[in-house]
Structure formats: structure tokens, C-alpha cells
Amino acid sequence: MPAKTPGAEPPPPKAPASEMALALSIAVLLDAVCTAKCALMSVKYDRGVSAGWRAWSARAESSLGFSDGVDAGVSQRPARLPGLQPGWLFGRQVDLSDAQWRGFRTPFPTLLGAALVTAPLVAVARRTLGPNAMPAFHALYGAVVAAYLHGARSLWILSLLCAHYCVCRVFAGRPRIGLAAVWVSALAALAAVQYTAQDWSFAGVGGPLFAPLDAAFQGILPRWWVHFNLLVLRLISFGADLHRRRARDAQKRTKPEPKTRTKAIEGEAIEDPANAPAAPAARAANAPESPETEPKTNRRTVPVEASATKSTLLKNANARDYDSLVRDPPDSIKYSFFEYLAYCLYPPLYLAGPTAAFDGFAPQLRNAQTSHSRRAVFRYALLKFGLVFLLLEVWTHLVYTNAMAVTRVWTRDGISGVFGPFEVGATSLATLNFMYLKFTAMWRFFRVWALASGVEAPENMLRCVNNNATILGFWKGWHASYNKWLVRYVYVPLGGAKYRLLNAWAVFGFVAAWHDKINRRLIGWCVVFAAFLAPELLVKEIGRKLFPTVSSRDTVGFRVARSFMGAVNVHVLIAGNMVGYVVGVDGLDELVRAYFARGTKDALLFLAWSLLTCSAAAHVGFEQRAGEMRVKARDQRASAGKAAKGS
């Protein structure tokens, strides 16, 4: 039998089927009640619904419990809710109160047409122009699209990109100052754009000579600075990856690799990326949520056939997935201006992401991704994007909780008495679910466009929003590509897990400042998550000491306690995201007052109901992860057995 990895812990055993069935039933039933509550609450705001249907919905909503009844006048009188527009499903209005979703959904036919036209054109260009010409082609492609989007104002973007490129070429690779110069350049550009870009004019820079540009075509998205924060991530990624490459090359020149470690052709070693050890950033991004020390791995190399040519080997080395390219970037990356411009302005990822590291993106300019077949891309578009898009259409036609939260209906005259703990909890959870569906649909569309064009970008939403019970787990699965970017370029350079709590403040602070101008809402969001990360880690550490072995954790008591703590974390996640993205700090105070509007007894009763629901959902989520660990361990044992037989 293959030897166990030193320090490796066996996966947790499977929980009893009856326990899982009970938890799943409670979670599904109570979640369905919460969703029904939100749908029935929304009816009163749809002016296209008949008075009889509104009255029936009000009675049905009241019957769900945690309510003192509904004022008949309110149920019969449709209140105006900003953000609702005529819809196309069920004769209902549609909730378009969210600016991001409205900005994606309205021009979606145009975006879809652009994807269907450009993806085949890029494929033709790859075949006819050849790999070496593709960086220049993609740079031109991106510049043309940017000019269409922003008109003459795209010159501001090009100017900032050129300035940063010059800084990177001059300073990247220099000890002590290289990486700092990259960050200072990018953050200075971000600050200038966030606070002053809307006032920039060509006349103010070049006088009468450039004044006509202010009156020239401004594009279909003249507010170009709205998307610049995504560009800043690419500026930092390019400069940091160039700095890392130059530092590595300098180290090789002073301390060359031993010749016995790899076979090489003309001085260039061809290594198997699948067996290469992950870089620190990749290890941190893929690490388990507990800060355990990972076992060391040894680098293995691909046997070099005597008849193989250098070009064939390099082509095979480039035919890799995104993660392996980031871990071990090929030497084909030149860090040229065309690669840089193509990376910054790549149309499928320009407006919303996902966020890709430069080292993972640049090789795919020359050689199209091969990790996803055409059939897999089509299946991804149909199932993972199409079904989510359709579900979101149904959701926004039936559930108006985002418009209710943005409008703060609990503060309006005649409405405050109707809002109690159930309404506050249901509205908050449903709003977070809407945000999840919105971002999933947007990011998956742009990802499938990139895949169809030959570029693999990271998946952003790895788990359903309701399948997260820890702060760390939530941020690994929500906007996952950005989380990987933060780990690679912020968390690891600052010391990683060695200074985890301090680094959490730095990471969340950067995220808050990066999103928009510093304001109370983003500061509150940062404080909530950074402050609650320490108690989460403390509870985990206490749990490890109280339940040190797998057998001690294979008890009902442990699973119940773990699920309860997960439920508490879910409430923190909901409150933090409501503060950061919907109502702000002052809005949270209003929500708390509405929560206790019917008295402390009702508030505590609903809190117990809510904790039960979230505990059941957390239990199911934890057991799902345990199942994934068991499958992974089984696959590792099978691979080790095959390797032992082969040797």
C-alpha cells in the first residue's frame, strides 16, 4: 500500500443519512417559505396586478407567520416602487432597480451579437495570421472596441496605460523599489481617475489644438472612469508579473539551475506543469480554509524524446490550462507593449471581468486555450449561463426585494408598521440572492465569450451564495478570480498567513478603496468583515483543540455546534453585504429598528427560526465539502497506487 503523506489527515467520515435528510428538509422548506414571503410581499408593489390578487397575496403573506396581520388599505392600494418597469413574463413588472443589472440586461442583445461575430473572427485571425501576430491583432481589436465604447475619451485610457507601461519597463525587477513603483503608479492613476476624471477636458491639456476632441464622438459609454478600477488590477498584475520574471531571470544568472535536474534543449528546460509545485500565491489561493502547513512536493520533468523538436515541445508546454500558466508562466511571454495593451483592453473581459493574471492571460494570445472543447464551451453557455439568466428573469419578475431594499420601503409612511423581523430577514436574504444571480449571469457571459475567443479566464462564482458558512469560504467562492488576484498580489507579498489578521485589514481596506471613492458605506463593509474574521479564526482554533481528531469530530454534538456557528456567520455575511452594497451604515440602523418594530419577543422568535434555517443549510454545506474531501482522498490513493505499480 502507498505510504501516507506525513501530516496528512484522513477525510471526515460520512454523516448519517437520516441526519442529512433532516437538515436538507429543514433548509429547503424554510428557504421556500422565505422565498414565498418575498414573492407575496412584492405583489403589493406591482400596479398591473388586480386588487383581488393583491388582497389574496396579502392574506397568504400574513398566514406565513411572524406577522400581526396586514393593513387592508395597504394591501389594496399599490404603492409606487421606483425601479419597476414593464416586464414580459406573467403579466408582471420587472425589477430593474439595480444599475449594474440594468446596464447589462438592456444592451444584452448587442453584447450577444458582438460575441457571436467576434469569436469566429478571432479564430479566423489565429489561423491566417499565425501565433506571433496575435498580440498585435488583439491590441488593435481592444483599442477599436475601446474607441467605440468611449469615443475620443478612450485617449485618456491609452495615455494612462502608456504612462504605467513606461514605469513598469523602467523599474520592474529592481530590488526594493521595483514592486513599489508598480503599485504607486497604478494607485496614483486610480486616485486621479476616481476623484478628478469627470472634470478632465482635452482643451484644458492642449488648449485650442485639442479642444475639438471634447466635442467629438464620446462613445456609447462616455463615463469611462466607471470601469477603470478593473483596469487598475491589470496594471498591477502586468507590472508585478514583469517584476517577478526579471527577478527570477536575475537569480538564474547569478545562481544557475543544476544541470542534473532537468533535461533541456538548447538551454531551455521543458517541465511538466502538472507536476510543478504551485507558486506561493497559487498555494494560498487553493489552500484549505484552515492554516495548515502543506506537504512539500518535488518537481518532476517530462521525459524528452530524442526525436522531439524544440518548437514542438514549446507548443505542448503552452497547451495548458489557466492555473498552470499562472503557476509556471512559459518563456514565450515577452511582456511587450502589444501583449500589455491586449491584456488591458481585451473586449470580452474589459467591462466586468473575470479578473485574469497577466501570466495566465498572455500565453493564450498566441495559442488558444485547449482546456475547454467547443462542446464544453457550448454546454457551459447553455447550462451554466443560460439557465442562470433565465432564473434571474423569473426572479426579477416575481421578487422585488432589491427595489424594496434600495428604496428602503421600511421607512416610508404607511409601510413601517408592515415591516417586522420576518420582512427584514427575508428582504435581506433575497437581496443577497439577487446579487449572486446578477453577478453570476454577468461574469459567466463574459467568461464564455472569452472561452469562445480562445482565452480561458477563472470562474468567479464557485458555490451558491447559500452554500457558504464562513467568511473565508465566502470570499473564496464569491468573485473568486478577484480573491485569487488579492492573494497573489496583496496577501502573499504582505506575509500571507504569518500576519493573517493584519493582512485581512489591508486586503479588505484595499477592496473598499478600490471599489469607489472612500465613503461610509465601504468603510462599514470593510470593518464588518475584517473585524469578524478574527473571531472566526479564534473559534476554529478552539474547535481544533476541543475536537483534535477525526473521531472526536464524528459526533452529533460537533456537527450541531459547527452548523450553529456557521449560521451566525451567515447572518454576519448578510449584514455586511447589505451595508456595503445596498443600504449603507445608516440603512442598517433603520433595518435594526424595523427588525424590533413588533417587539423584542417577535424579533427573538424570528431570530431562532432564522438560525435554525441557516444551521440546517450550513450543515448540508459542510457535509458536501466533507464529501468532496473524501472523493479527493480516494483519487489521490488511486493515483498513488498506479504510480507505485508503475515504479
Long-range contacts (C-beta under 8 A, 24 or more apart in sequence): 1-641, 2-637, 2-640, 2-641, 2-643, 2-644, 5-295, 6-295, 7-292, 7-293, 7-295, 8-295, 9-550, 10-550, 10-633, 11-550, 11-626, 11-629, 11-630, 11-632, 11-633, 12-550, 12-553, 12-554, 12-626, 12-629, 12-630, 13-550, 13-554, 14-623, 14-626, 14-627, 14-630, 15-559, 15-623, 15-626, 19-556, 19-559, 19-619, 20-619, 20-620, 20-623, 22-616, 23-563, 23-616, 23-617, 23-619, 23-620, 23-623, 24-616, 24-620, 26-612, 26-613, 26-616, 27-613, 27-616, 27-617, 27-619, 27-620, 30-609, 30-612, 30-613, 30-616, 31-466, 31-613, 31-617, 33-64, 34-425, 34-426, 34-429, 34-430, 34-613, 35-399, 35-430, 36-64, 37-61, 37-64, 37-422, 37-423, 37-426, 38-399, 38-401, 38-426, 38-427, 38-430, 39-398, 39-399, 40-64, 41-400, 41-401, 41-404, 41-423, 41-426, 41-427, 42-95, 42-398, 42-399, 42-400, 42-401, 42-404, 44-74, 44-75, 44-78, 44-79, 45-78, 45-79, 45-80, 45-81, 45-84, 45-400, 45-403, 45-404, 46-78, 46-84, 46-92, 46-93, 46-400, 47-78, 47-80, 47-93, 48-91, 48-92, 48-93, 49-78, 49-92, 51-76, 54-78, 64-422, 65-422, 66-420, 66-421, 66-422, 66-602, 66-605, 66-606, 66-609, 67-420, 67-422, 68-420, 68-598, 70-418, 71-414, 71-417, 71-418, 73-414, 74-414, 74-415, 74-418, 79-409, 79-412, 79-414, 79-415, 81-400, 81-403, 81-404, 81-407, 81-409, 82-403, 82-406, 82-407, 83-400, 83-402, 83-403, 83-406, 83-407, 84-400, 84-403, 87-396, 87-397, 88-397, 89-393, 89-394, 89-397, 90-397, 90-398, 92-397, 92-398, 93-397, 93-400, 94-393, 94-396, 94-397, 95-396, 95-397, 95-399, 95-400, 95-402, 95-403, 96-396, 97-400, 97-402, 97-403, 97-406, 97-407, 98-402, 98-406, 98-434, 98-438, 100-438, 100-442, 101-392, 101-396, 101-438, 101-442, 104-352, 104-438, 104-441, 104-442, 104-445, 111-445, 114-347, 115-348, 115-445, 115-448, 115-449, 115-452, 118-347, 118-449, 118-453, 119-449, 119-452, 119-453, 122-453, 122-454, 123-368, 123-453, 123-454, 126-368, 126-454, 131-366, 131-367, 132-366, 134-365, 134-366, 135-334, 135-336, 135-338, 135-339, 135-342, 135-362, 135-365, 135-366, 136-338, 138-338, 138-342, 138-346, 138-365, 139-337, 139-338, 139-339, 139-341, 139-342, 139-345, 141-342, 141-347, 142-341, 142-342, 142-344, 142-345, 142-346, 142-347, 142-350, 143-341, 143-345, 145-345, 145-347, 145-350, 146-345, 146-350, 147-219, 148-219, 148-220, 149-219, 149-220, 149-221, 149-224, 149-350, 150-218, 150-219, 150-221, 150-222, 150-224, 151-216, 151-217, 151-218, 151-219, 151-222, 152-202, 152-213, 152-214, 152-216, 152-217, 152-218, 152-219, 153-218, 153-219, 153-222, 153-224, 154-219, 154-224, 155-202, 155-213, 156-197, 156-200, 156-224, 157-224, 157-228, 157-231, 157-345, 160-189, 160-193, 160-228, 160-231, 161-231, 161-235, 161-340, 161-341, 161-344, 161-345, 163-189, 164-189, 164-235, 164-239, 165-238, 165-337, 165-340, 167-239, 168-238, 168-239, 168-242, 168-243, 169-242, 172-239, 172-242, 172-243, 172-246, 173-242, 173-243, 173-245, 173-246, 173-247, 173-249, 173-250, 175-247, 178-243, 178-246, 178-247, 179-239, 179-240, 179-243, 179-493, 181-239, 182-235, 182-236, 182-239, 182-240, 182-243, 183-236, 183-239, 185-235, 185-239, 186-232, 186-235, 186-236, 186-239, 187-232, 189-228, 189-232, 189-235, 190-228, 190-229, 190-232, 190-514, 193-225, 193-228, 194-225, 194-228, 194-229, 194-516, 194-517, 195-517, 197-224, 197-225, 197-228, 198-223, 198-225, 227-350, 227-351, 229-514, 229-515, 229-516, 230-350, 230-351, 230-352, 230-353, 230-355, 231-344, 232-514, 233-355, 233-482, 233-485, 233-514, 234-343, 234-344, 234-355, 234-358, 235-344, 236-489, 237-343, 237-356, 237-357, 237-358, 237-485, 237-489, 238-335, 238-340, 238-343, 238-344, 238-358, 240-488, 240-489, 241-329, 241-335, 241-357, 241-358, 241-359, 242-335, 242-358, 245-329, 245-333, 245-335, 261-299, 261-301, 262-301, 263-301, 263-303, 263-304, 265-304, 265-308, 265-310, 265-313, 266-310, 268-310, 268-314, 268-331, 269-301, 270-301, 270-302, 270-304, 270-313, 270-314, 270-316, 270-317, 271-299, 271-300, 271-301, 271-302, 271-317, 271-328, 272-300, 272-301, 272-302, 273-317, 273-320, 273-324, 273-325, 273-327, 273-328, 274-324, 275-299, 275-300, 275-301, 276-324, 276-327, 276-328, 278-327, 279-326, 279-327, 279-328, 279-488, 280-492, 280-496, 281-326, 281-484, 281-487, 281-488, 281-489, 281-492, 282-323, 282-326, 282-327, 282-488, 284-487, 284-488, 284-491, 284-492, 284-496, 284-497, 285-476, 285-483, 285-484, 285-487, 285-488, 289-470, 289-472, 289-473, 289-476, 289-540, 290-540, 290-544, 291-497, 291-500, 315-367, 318-363, 318-366, 318-367, 319-367, 319-370, 320-363, 320-371, 321-369, 321-371, 321-456, 322-356, 322-360, 322-364, 322-369, 322-371, 322-456, 322-457, 322-458, 323-360, 323-458, 325-359, 325-360, 325-363, 325-364, 326-357, 326-359, 326-360, 326-488, 329-359, 329-360, 329-362, 329-363, 330-363, 332-363, 332-366, 333-359, 333-362, 333-363, 335-362, 339-365, 346-450, 346-455, 348-446, 348-447, 348-449, 348-450, 348-453, 348-455, 349-446, 349-450, 349-455, 349-457, 351-446, 352-442, 352-443, 352-446, 353-443, 353-446, 353-457, 353-460, 353-481, 353-482, 354-443, 354-446, 354-447, 354-457, 354-458, 354-459, 354-460, 354-481, 354-482, 355-457, 355-458, 355-481, 355-482, 355-484, 355-485, 356-455, 356-457, 356-458, 356-481, 357-484, 357-485, 357-488, 361-455, 361-457, 364-454, 364-455, 364-456, 365-455, 368-454, 368-455, 369-451, 369-454, 369-455, 369-456, 371-456, 372-451, 372-456, 377-448, 377-451, 377-452, 380-444, 380-448, 380-451, 381-448, 381-452, 384-444, 385-441, 385-444, 385-445, 385-448, 388-437, 388-440, 388-441, 388-444, 389-441, 389-445, 391-437, 392-434, 392-437, 392-438, 392-441, 395-433, 395-434, 395-437, 396-434, 399-430, 399-434, 401-426, 401-427, 401-430, 401-431, 401-434, 402-430, 402-431, 402-434, 402-435, 402-582, 405-431, 405-578, 405-582, 405-583, 406-582, 406-583, 408-583, 408-587, 408-590, 410-590, 410-591, 410-594, 411-590, 416-594, 416-597, 417-597, 419-594, 419-597, 420-594, 420-595, 420-597, 420-598, 420-602, 420-603, 420-606, 421-595, 421-596, 421-598, 421-602, 421-603, 421-605, 421-606, 421-607, 422-606, 423-594, 424-591, 424-594, 424-595, 425-595, 425-606, 425-610, 428-574, 428-575, 428-578, 428-591, 429-574, 431-578, 431-582, 432-465, 432-573, 432-574, 432-577, 432-578, 433-465, 433-466, 435-465, 435-577, 435-581, 436-461, 436-464, 436-465, 436-478, 439-478, 439-479, 457-481, 458-484, 466-617, 467-617, 467-620, 467-621, 467-624, 468-570, 468-573, 468-621, 469-563, 469-565, 469-566, 469-567, 469-569, 469-570, 469-614, 469-617, 469-618, 469-621, 469-622, 470-536, 470-566, 470-569, 471-529, 471-532, 471-533, 471-536, 471-569, 471-572, 471-573, 472-533, 472-536, 474-573, 486-510, 486-511, 500-537, 501-533, 501-534, 501-537, 504-529, 504-530, 504-533, 504-534, 505-530, 512-580, 520-584, 520-585, 520-586, 521-579, 521-580, 521-584, 521-585, 522-580, 524-579, 524-580, 524-584, 524-585, 524-588, 525-576, 525-577, 525-579, 525-580, 525-581, 526-580, 528-572, 528-575, 528-576, 528-579, 528-580, 529-576, 532-569, 532-572, 532-576, 536-569, 539-565, 559-619, 559-622, 560-615, 560-619, 562-618, 562-619, 562-622, 563-615, 563-616, 563-618, 563-619, 563-622, 564-611, 564-615, 566-614, 566-615, 566-618, 566-619, 566-621, 566-622, 567-610, 567-611, 567-612, 567-613, 567-614, 567-615, 567-617, 567-618, 568-611, 569-618, 570-614, 570-617, 570-618, 571-610, 571-611, 571-614
